[in-house]
Amino acid sequence: MEELVRAARAGDSDAAADLVGRMGRPWAEAIRSEAYKAVLALPDEVVEARIREACRSEDPVLREHALAAAGNRGWPWASDEAAAALEDRSFPRRYVGAWVLGELGRPGAAPVLASALAQGGDVAREATRALVKLGAGAVPAILEAAPRLDPAARLQAVLALGDIRDRRAGPLLVEALADPPTRSAAAWALGMLGDPAHAADLLPLLSDPDWRVRMEAARALGVLEAGGADAVLDRLRRDDPVPAVREWAARSLALIRKTPQTFPDETGRERLPDNVYR
């Protein structure tokens, strides 16, 4: 490996090709990892063309490593290769395409990433992270794609919108409150937006039969410092059957009342909530 690296640095194109090839099959994982690190350290003029070629390899392991290397180097053409990988259903490691698009940070990738939420699994999770990295520039694409997504994919869209914290997402998140698979996440996300106007949308959820929905609504109303929720939060902190709901109700009530609030824990002992706002 050391000899190959020295030769590649000296401009030996065959050595560079050998190093890139060792990032894939049938090499052992330790060799693939060592080759990947060596390739990342080589100058662009030595290895870029070889990596670009490997981004279309039929070997999924080599293709994954090549895409990751291109993303780490920030080469502009990596955006097109990553988008192609993300949409290639024959490529089992499509999630790396989403990661690369997130690393490159180009808003133009948002529609591809928003559509990728429909793929589920690792692809959807990595696409969600990438959309969050793109930030506010990704919001229009998410809002456009969301109505076409199934409930699981819409959940990822809701999570992304909550982390981005752009108030343009408000209407879609309110709609998501009506759908059980997205209700608790939408409640959390509305709190993240920080718009007090949504307190009225969250108040009814404090009586939801799903304790997760009650907890997220209580959390969000505290972040919004919604004074109109005072009485219901006070009841929840004392009487809700789920300790986590009681604790979040107490925590949120403290934000609204500007004074510490206790709640009965699993043993019935009154105590203050743990501080999560440090």
N, C-alpha and C positions, 0 to 999 in steps of 0.2 A: 504493500500500500504506500509506504513512504517513497519508494522508487517511482511509483506511478505519479504521485503528487509532484515530485521534483521534475519529472519529465513533462507533466502537463503545464507546470509553471514556466517551463522553458519553451513552451509553444508546441509541444507534441500533440497533435490533434487526436492521434490514436490513443494516447494515454488518457486524454480527457474523455474520450468516448468510453474507454474501459472503466474509468471511475464512475461515470454516470450510469453505465450498465450495471455496476455492482450495487446500485440502490434498489434493484429489483430481484426477481427470481432468476436462478434458483439459489442465490446466495443466502447464507444464514443471516439471521436477524442482526447479530453483532457486526457482521461485515457490512450489511446494508446501512446500519447506523453510522459506522465509521466512514463509509463512502459518502453518505449524505453530508456529514460534517466537513469532510474534505472538499466536496464540491462547493459548498457554501463559501469556503474560504478562497476559492480560485477567482482570478480576475474575470470580469465580464467577457472580455474578448477571447478568453480561453474556452469558456464553458457555456456561454449563453445559447449558441446555436444548437448545441447538443441537448441542452435541457428543453429547449423549445420543441425539438423533435420528439423527445421522450414524453412530452405532455400529451401526445396522441398515441402512445404505445398501447399495444394490445395486452401487455402485462399490467394488470391493475396495480400491483405493488410499485412498479417503476413509475407508472403514471402518477400515482399518489405522491411519491417522493418528488418527482419532477415539478408537479404543480405547487407543492409546498415550497420547494426551493425558489421557484419563480415568484411566488407571493412574498417570500421573505426578502427577495432582492428588489421587489417593487417594480419590476419591468412592466411598462405600459401594456405590452401585448398579452401579459398574463391574464388580463381581464377577459379577453375573448376566449382564451383557452379554458379559464375557470368556468365561464358561462356555458361553454360547449360540454364540459365534463358534468356540470350540474344537470343538464338536460339530457344526458346520454343514459338512458335506462339500462343499457347493457353494462355500464360501469358500476360495479358494486360499491365503490368508494366515493360516491358523488358528493358526500358531505364536505370533502376537502375543497371542492369547487366553491361552496358557500363560504368556507373559512377564508379562502384566498380573496374573494370579493369583499369580505369584511375588512381584511387587512389592507387592501388597496384603497378602500374608502371612497370609491367613486359613486356619486348619487345616481348615475345612469344605470347602475347595476340593480337598483331597487326593484324594478318590475320583475326581473328574473328571480330575485330572492323571494319576493312576495308570492310568486307562483310556486316556488319550490316548497312553500309551507304545506302544499297539498300532498307532498310525497311522504310525509310522516317520518317517524323514527329519527335517526341521527341527522338525516338531511334537514328535516324541519327544525330540529333544535339548533343546528349550526346556522341555518338560514335566519332564525330568530335572533341569534347573537349578532350576526352580521348586520341585520337591519338596525339593531340598536346602535351598533357602531356608526352606521351611516347617519343616524340621528334624524333631525327634523326633515331633511331632504328625502327621507324614505316614506314619510307619512302619506303623501298622496297615492303612492303605489300600493301601500297596505290598504288604505281605504277603498281603493278601486277593486282590489283583489278579494277582499274579505267576503262580500256577498256571494261569491262563487265557491267559497271554501266549505268543506264539510265541518261538523262541529269540532273535531280534534284539531284541524288546521286553523279554524277561527280562534280557538283557544290560544294557539301560538301567536296569532296576530294581535290578540288582546294583550298578551304578555309583553310583546314588543312595544305596543303603543303605550302601555303603562310605564315601561322603562324609558321611553323617549320623552314622555311628559309634555306632549304638544297638545294644546287645548282644542285643536281642530279635530281631535279624535273623540271629543265628547259625545256627539250624536251617535256614533257607532257603538261606543261603550254603553250608552244608555240602552240601545237596542239589545246588546248582548246580555243585559240584566234579565231579559225575558226568557232566555234560553238556559235551562238547568246546567248543561255542560260548561257554559262560560260565565255563569252568574257570579260565582265567588271571585274569579279572576277579574271580572269587569268591575266589581265593587272595589277591589284593591286598586285597580288601574285608575278609577275615577278619583280616588283619594290622591294618587300620585300626580294627577293633573293639577291639583291644588286650586280648583275653581269652586268657590263656595256655592255657586249656583246649582251644583249637583247634589247638595245636601238633601234636597227634597226628593231626589231620585233614590237616595240611599236609605232614607228613614224607614220605608216600609220593609226593608230587608232585615231589620232588627227583629222581626217576628217570623222570619223564614224558618221552615221546619228543618232545613239543613244547617247544622251548627257551623260549618265552614263559611257559609254565606253570612250568618249572623256575626261571626268573628271578623270577617273582612269588612263588613259594613261598619261595625263598631270601630275598627282600626281607621277606616277612611274618614269617618265622621270626626274622629279626634284630630286627625291631620288637618281637616278643614275647619276645626274649632267651631263646629256647628252647634250654636247655643240651643237651637230648637230640638236637639237630640238629648238634652240634659236629663229629662225625666225618664225616658226609656232606657238610656244607658245606666242610670242609677238603679233601675229595676234589674237590668241584666247583670250588673256587677254583684248584686245581692242574691238573685234567684235563678239565674240560668243554670240548667242542669250540667253544663259542660264547663269544667274549670278554665279552659283556655278562653272561652267566651267571657267568663266573669273577669278574668285578668285583663283582657283587652278592653273591656268596657270600663274597668277602673282606670286603666292607663289613659284612655281617651277622655274620660270624665275629668281627670286631673289636668289635661291640656285645656279643656273648656273652662273649668272652674278656677284654674291657676292655683290649685292647692292639692296636695297628695290625697289619694283616695285608696282605701283598702278594699280587699275582696276576700271572701271565705275560700281557702284552698281546699284540697281533697279531704283534709281532716276536719274541716269546719273552722280552722283557726284563721282569724283575720290577719292579713299581712299585706304589705305593699307590693305592687308588681315589680318584677325585675326591670332595671333601667335599660331599655334598648335604644335610647336616644343619645347615648354618649358619643 
